[in-house]
Amino acid sequence: MAKAYEAGLNQRVVVIEFDSVAQATAAHDGAAYQAALKVLGSGSVERDMRIIEGVA
């Protein structure tokens, strides 16, 4: 179960861990992810993606 507070939306959340912010950014900007976005189409879903630095 999940709860959303403030202006949050109670929707599916996926967390993917990378070794660094640079690696996460490179994965997003890379050819494979960009090709996947083209296949999915620009109007297929609304995405809200955030890359944040974790706390050790």
C-alpha positions in Angstrom: 0.0 0.0 0.0 1.2 3.5 -0.7 0.0 7.0 0.4 0.5 10.2 -1.3 0.8 13.5 0.6 0.9 17.2 -0.3 0.8 17.4 -4.1 1.9 13.9 -4.7 0.1 11.5 -7.0 -0.6 8.0 -5.8 0.6 6.1 -8.9 3.1 3.5 -9.7 6.7 4.3 -8.7 9.8 2.6 -10.0 13.2 3.1 -8.3 16.3 2.1 -10.2 19.7 2.4 -8.4 22.8 3.4 -10.3 26.4 3.7 -9.0 26.4 7.5 -9.7 24.3 10.3 -11.0 26.5 10.4 -14.0 25.7 6.8 -14.9 22.0 7.4 -14.4 22.1 10.5 -16.7 24.1 8.6 -19.3 21.5 5.8 -19.3 18.7 8.3 -19.8 20.6 10.2 -22.5 22.0 7.0 -24.2 21.0 5.7 -27.6 19.1 2.6 -26.2 16.7 4.6 -24.0 16.2 7.3 -26.6 15.3 4.6 -29.2 12.8 3.1 -26.7 11.1 6.5 -26.3 10.7 6.7 -30.1 9.1 3.3 -30.2 6.7 4.2 -27.3 5.7 7.4 -29.0 5.5 10.9 -27.5 1.8 10.7 -26.5 1.6 7.2 -25.1 2.1 8.0 -21.4 3.0 10.9 -19.1 6.4 10.4 -17.6 7.8 12.0 -14.4 11.4 11.0 -14.1 13.9 12.3 -11.5 17.5 11.5 -11.1 18.6 12.2 -7.5 21.8 11.6 -5.6 21.3 9.0 -2.8 22.4 9.2 0.7 25.0 6.7 1.8 
